[in-house]
Amino acid sequence: MRVDILTLFPGMFAPVLGESILRIAQEKGRVEFHLHDLRAYGEGTRRNVDDRPYGGGPGMVLMCGPVFRAVEAIEREAGGRARRVLTSPQGRLLTHDLALGLAGEGRLLIICGHYEGYDERIPLGLGAEEVSIGDYVLTGGELAAMVIVDAVVRLTPGVLGDEESSQRDCFAQGLLGYPQYTRPAEFAGMKAPEALLSGDHARVAEWRAAETRLRTAQRRPDLLMRRARIAVADLTGRKDGP
Ligand SMILES: C[S@@+](CC[C@H](N)C(=O)[O-])C[C@H]1O[C@@H](n2cnc3c(N)ncnc32)[C@H](O)[C@@H]1O
């Protein structure tokens, strides 16, 4: 997979892309990252990329020209159109399913917003999907882009070994995970559950399945409702599932 990231702050990415799974994924040849400085496509001697909003109001807005020029140049260099993502608190929420969908792409182009926002003709004209990482506002799209990239790359085939398989992660089966314990068996008066120490694989599996259901019901009942709706849609053959 090739991931292009268009940003005003390419320097923010090196520490994140250069460590842990993202570094290993590049070493394994599963992903390559290309960072592009939006400023290079700016206008005039000052390389301006923003202007005041029509209608007035505070802050500045990213202009269409620099972003369109950058996207065209990046995709020309990459040899074709990518799935285009624009970071936005007003976008579709990043979920496991969306990350899985993006992981299936050969090419991604992530455009990081900044300032007070961007000209609405950017997502419209570029056909870029606006993606949010949560209901809060960041200063710029760079941290959001890193979150998207991390969530996507770990789901890309061949990135995680069997040991770390993303299949066991929360949300992969539409549920939260079970609680984990490691040595010592007792710490500060708190004991690890007896079932996990029993060495009985069937008992361990049963305990984990029960804890998965309990934890999901307690913390994220919406996930159980979603599974129930999917099951009903499957049984009745209806297409109006979740
Ligand atoms: C200061 S924010 C602009 C917020 C804008 N005034 C609004 O309320 O929608 C600047 C940029 O950071 C990025 N950003 C901020 N919060 C985000 C979030 N929760 N998810 C994804 N991107 C976000 C977007 O690219 C946004 O254009």
The ligand as an SDF file (V2000), in Angstrom:
LIG
                    3D

 27 29  0  0  0  0  0  0  0  0999 V2000
   -9.0520   23.8020   14.1540 C   0  0  0  0  0  0  0  0  0  0  0  0
   -9.6830   22.5440   13.1180 S   0  0  0  0  0  0  0  0  0  0  0  0
  -11.0280   23.3580   12.3110 C   0  0  0  0  0  0  0  0  0  0  0  0
  -12.2940   23.1040   12.9960 C   0  0  0  0  0  0  0  0  0  0  0  0
  -13.4790   23.7910   12.3210 C   0  0  0  0  0  0  0  0  0  0  0  0
  -13.5460   25.1660   12.7060 N   0  0  0  0  0  0  0  0  0  0  0  0
  -14.7430   23.0570   12.7250 C   0  0  0  0  0  0  0  0  0  0  0  0
  -15.2950   23.3760   13.7940 O   0  0  0  0  0  0  0  0  0  0  0  0
  -15.1150   22.1100   12.0050 O   0  0  0  0  0  0  0  0  0  0  0  0
   -8.4810   22.4550   11.8450 C   0  0  0  0  0  0  0  0  0  0  0  0
   -8.4000   21.1410   11.1310 C   0  0  0  0  0  0  0  0  0  0  0  0
   -7.9890   20.1160   12.0230 O   0  0  0  0  0  0  0  0  0  0  0  0
   -8.4960   18.8660   11.5870 C   0  0  0  0  0  0  0  0  0  0  0  0
   -9.2840   18.2690   12.6730 N   0  0  0  0  0  0  0  0  0  0  0  0
   -9.6680   18.8730   13.8090 C   0  0  0  0  0  0  0  0  0  0  0  0
  -10.3650   18.0330   14.5890 N   0  0  0  0  0  0  0  0  0  0  0  0
  -10.4260   16.8460   13.9330 C   0  0  0  0  0  0  0  0  0  0  0  0
  -11.0380   15.5880   14.2210 C   0  0  0  0  0  0  0  0  0  0  0  0
  -11.7220   15.3780   15.3340 N   0  0  0  0  0  0  0  0  0  0  0  0
  -10.8890   14.6010   13.3250 N   0  0  0  0  0  0  0  0  0  0  0  0
  -10.2200   14.8060   12.1590 C   0  0  0  0  0  0  0  0  0  0  0  0
   -9.6260   15.9840   11.8400 N   0  0  0  0  0  0  0  0  0  0  0  0
   -9.7340   16.9960   12.7090 C   0  0  0  0  0  0  0  0  0  0  0  0
   -9.3470   19.1400   10.3500 C   0  0  0  0  0  0  0  0  0  0  0  0
   -8.5650   18.9150    9.1950 O   0  0  0  0  0  0  0  0  0  0  0  0
   -9.6630   20.6270   10.5120 C   0  0  0  0  0  0  0  0  0  0  0  0
   -9.9400   21.2420    9.2910 O   0  0  0  0  0  0  0  0  0  0  0  0
  1  2  1  0
  2  3  1  0
  2 10  1  0
  3  4  1  0
  4  5  1  0
  5  6  1  0
  5  7  1  0
  7  8  2  0
  7  9  1  0
 10 11  1  0
 11 12  1  0
 11 26  1  0
 12 13  1  0
 13 14  1  0
 13 24  1  0
 14 15  1  0
 14 23  1  0
 15 16  2  0
 16 17  1  0
 17 18  1  0
 17 23  2  0
 18 19  1  0
 18 20  2  0
 20 21  1  0
 21 22  2  0
 22 23  1  0
 24 25  1  0
 24 26  1  0
 26 27  1  0
M  CHG  2   2   1   9  -1
M  END
$$$$
